[in-house]
Amino acid sequence: MTKPAPIEDVPIGGEGIRLGQFLKFAGLLDSGGDVKEAVTGGHVAVNGEVDRRRGRQLVLGDIVGFDGRRVRVCP
């Protein structure tokens, strides 16, 4: 059985951020085009569930998973 990746904390300096913005801010993806492809393709999970909405509003404590990495939205 494979262990889940450790969770990395990514401070955003505020209360919330949109999923697409966070993927770039956290360094998981480089461009808006990559974000669109990954999210609409079902390769991004929020709190363990696939979410296909780039504009989803994330809140503090949400955990985003992509490509074997997990990052948490922090203040």
Backbone as JSON, one array per atom type, in Angstrom:
{
  "sequence": "MTKPAPIEDVPIGGEGIRLGQFLKFAGLLDSGGDVKEAVTGGHVAVNGEVDRRRGRQLVLGDIVGFDGRRVRVCP",
  "N": [[0.85, -1.19, 0.0], [0.56, 2.19, -0.85], [1.9, 5.09, 0.66], [0.23, 8.18, 1.29], [1.17, 11.31, -0.2], [3.16, 13.68, 1.63], [1.71, 16.59, 3.18], [2.04, 19.81, 1.97], [2.28, 23.06, 3.23], [0.93, 26.06, 1.96], [1.13, 29.35, 2.2], [-1.21, 31.9, 1.55], [-1.68, 34.49, 2.15], [-4.14, 35.63, 2.72], [-7.73, 35.22, 2.94], [-9.0, 33.56, 1.07], [-8.83, 31.93, -2.18], [-8.97, 31.33, -5.68], [-9.25, 28.12, -7.29], [-7.82, 27.7, -9.76], [-5.99, 29.85, -9.7], [-4.6, 29.2, -7.37], [-3.33, 26.79, -8.02], [-1.32, 27.66, -9.76], [-0.02, 29.56, -8.12], [0.96, 27.94, -6.05], [2.85, 26.57, -7.38], [2.29, 24.21, -8.67], [1.42, 24.04, -11.27], [2.31, 25.74, -14.34], [1.09, 27.49, -16.23], [-1.95, 29.2, -17.33], [-3.2, 27.73, -19.33], [-2.25, 25.12, -18.84], [-3.4, 24.74, -16.35], [-6.16, 24.82, -16.96], [-6.38, 22.52, -18.61], [-5.61, 20.46, -16.82], [-7.5, 20.7, -14.72], [-10.08, 20.55, -15.99], [-9.74, 18.1, -17.11], [-9.98, 16.4, -14.99], [-7.89, 15.88, -13.21], [-7.26, 17.06, -10.84], [-7.71, 17.27, -7.37], [-9.76, 18.35, -4.67], [-9.73, 18.42, -1.3], [-9.74, 15.63, -1.39], [-11.59, 14.96, -3.36], [-12.34, 14.89, -6.83], [-12.4, 17.89, -8.65], [-13.74, 19.88, -11.12], [-13.8, 22.6, -11.56], [-12.28, 25.49, -12.3], [-12.68, 27.96, -11.17], [-13.46, 27.48, -8.59], [-13.87, 28.48, -5.28], [-11.42, 28.4, -2.94], [-10.84, 27.79, 0.53], [-9.24, 28.58, 3.66], [-7.37, 25.86, 4.86], [-8.26, 23.99, 3.02], [-7.26, 21.2, 1.01], [-5.36, 20.6, -1.76], [-4.83, 18.36, -4.37], [-2.54, 17.18, -6.79], [-0.86, 15.48, -9.34], [0.54, 13.69, -7.64], [1.27, 15.31, -5.53], [0.34, 17.1, -2.54], [-1.14, 19.98, -1.33], [-1.81, 22.46, 1.13], [-4.07, 25.1, 1.73], [-3.11, 27.93, 3.36], [-3.12, 30.62, 5.82]],
  "CA": [[0.0, 0.0, 0.0], [1.35, 3.4, -0.98], [1.6, 6.18, 1.59], [-0.1, 9.44, 0.61], [2.23, 12.32, -0.16], [3.02, 14.63, 2.74], [0.99, 17.81, 2.83], [2.84, 21.03, 2.03], [1.49, 24.27, 3.51], [1.2, 27.19, 1.06], [0.47, 30.56, 2.68], [-1.73, 32.73, 0.47], [-1.75, 35.88, 2.61], [-5.52, 36.11, 2.74], [-8.75, 34.27, 3.4], [-9.42, 32.63, 0.04], [-8.2, 32.03, -3.5], [-9.62, 30.42, -6.64], [-8.47, 26.91, -7.55], [-6.87, 27.92, -10.85], [-4.93, 30.74, -9.22], [-3.82, 28.51, -6.36], [-2.46, 25.8, -8.68], [-0.14, 28.38, -10.26], [0.65, 30.18, -6.97], [1.64, 26.9, -5.29], [3.89, 25.99, -8.21], [1.89, 22.9, -9.18], [1.33, 24.22, -12.72], [2.96, 26.98, -14.75], [0.31, 28.42, -17.05], [-3.4, 29.07, -17.31], [-3.57, 26.64, -20.22], [-2.0, 23.87, -18.12], [-4.41, 24.65, -15.29], [-7.43, 24.46, -17.59], [-6.3, 21.14, -19.06], [-5.55, 19.57, -15.66], [-8.75, 20.76, -13.95], [-11.19, 20.02, -16.77], [-9.44, 16.68, -17.35], [-10.23, 15.61, -13.78], [-6.62, 15.48, -12.59], [-7.06, 17.86, -9.63], [-8.66, 16.95, -6.3], [-9.85, 19.27, -3.55], [-10.17, 17.66, -0.13], [-9.9, 14.23, -1.75], [-12.59, 14.74, -4.41], [-12.05, 15.58, -8.09], [-13.21, 19.1, -8.89], [-13.46, 20.36, -12.48], [-14.12, 24.04, -11.63], [-11.1, 26.34, -12.05], [-13.09, 29.1, -10.37], [-13.89, 27.1, -7.25], [-13.27, 29.29, -4.22], [-10.8, 27.62, -1.87], [-10.78, 28.47, 1.82], [-8.13, 28.13, 4.5], [-7.47, 24.48, 5.29], [-8.51, 23.09, 1.89], [-6.09, 20.48, 0.53], [-5.42, 20.4, -3.21], [-3.93, 17.31, -4.82], [-2.26, 17.1, -8.22], [0.39, 14.85, -9.76], [1.23, 13.08, -6.5], [1.54, 16.29, -4.47], [-0.8, 17.63, -1.8], [-0.81, 21.26, -0.72], [-2.89, 23.0, 1.95], [-4.24, 26.55, 1.71], [-2.85, 28.47, 4.7], [-3.14, 32.09, 5.86]],
  "C": [[0.88, 1.24, 0.0], [0.91, 4.45, 0.02], [1.21, 7.42, 0.8], [1.06, 10.42, 0.76], [2.05, 13.2, 1.07], [2.34, 15.9, 2.25], [1.92, 19.01, 3.02], [1.91, 22.21, 2.3], [1.92, 25.39, 2.57], [0.43, 28.4, 1.57], [0.04, 31.45, 1.52], [-1.87, 34.2, 0.87], [-3.14, 36.47, 2.61], [-6.46, 35.02, 3.18], [-9.14, 33.22, 2.36], [-8.73, 32.9, -1.28], [-8.92, 31.04, -4.41], [-8.67, 29.26, -6.98], [-7.42, 27.12, -8.63], [-5.71, 28.79, -10.44], [-4.01, 30.01, -8.25], [-2.87, 27.49, -6.99], [-1.2, 26.45, -9.22], [0.66, 28.96, -9.09], [1.48, 29.17, -6.19], [2.75, 26.22, -6.1], [3.55, 24.6, -8.74], [1.79, 22.92, -10.7], [1.86, 25.6, -13.08], [2.07, 27.98, -15.47], [-1.18, 28.18, -16.91], [-3.89, 27.94, -18.19], [-3.37, 25.28, -19.57], [-3.03, 23.65, -17.04], [-5.74, 24.18, -15.88], [-7.45, 22.99, -17.98], [-6.36, 20.17, -17.87], [-6.89, 19.52, -14.93], [-9.9, 20.14, -14.74], [-10.99, 18.54, -17.1], [-9.64, 15.8, -16.14], [-8.99, 15.15, -13.05], [-6.34, 16.21, -11.28], [-8.14, 17.49, -8.62], [-8.61, 18.04, -5.23], [-10.46, 18.49, -2.39], [-10.53, 16.23, -0.5], [-10.91, 13.93, -2.85], [-12.23, 15.54, -5.65], [-12.99, 16.76, -8.24], [-12.79, 19.68, -10.23], [-13.78, 21.85, -12.66], [-12.88, 24.86, -11.29], [-11.44, 27.49, -11.12], [-13.57, 28.75, -8.98], [-13.14, 27.94, -6.22], [-12.72, 28.37, -3.14], [-10.8, 28.46, -0.6], [-9.61, 27.89, 2.61], [-8.39, 26.7, 4.97], [-7.77, 23.5, 4.17], [-7.19, 22.46, 1.44], [-6.3, 20.15, -0.94], [-4.39, 19.34, -3.59], [-3.78, 17.32, -6.33], [-0.91, 16.43, -8.42], [1.2, 14.32, -8.58], [1.59, 14.03, -5.38], [0.25, 16.72, -3.81], [-0.36, 18.91, -1.11], [-2.05, 21.82, -0.01], [-2.89, 24.52, 1.87], [-4.1, 27.06, 3.15], [-2.88, 30.0, 4.65], [-1.77, 32.71, 5.65]]
}
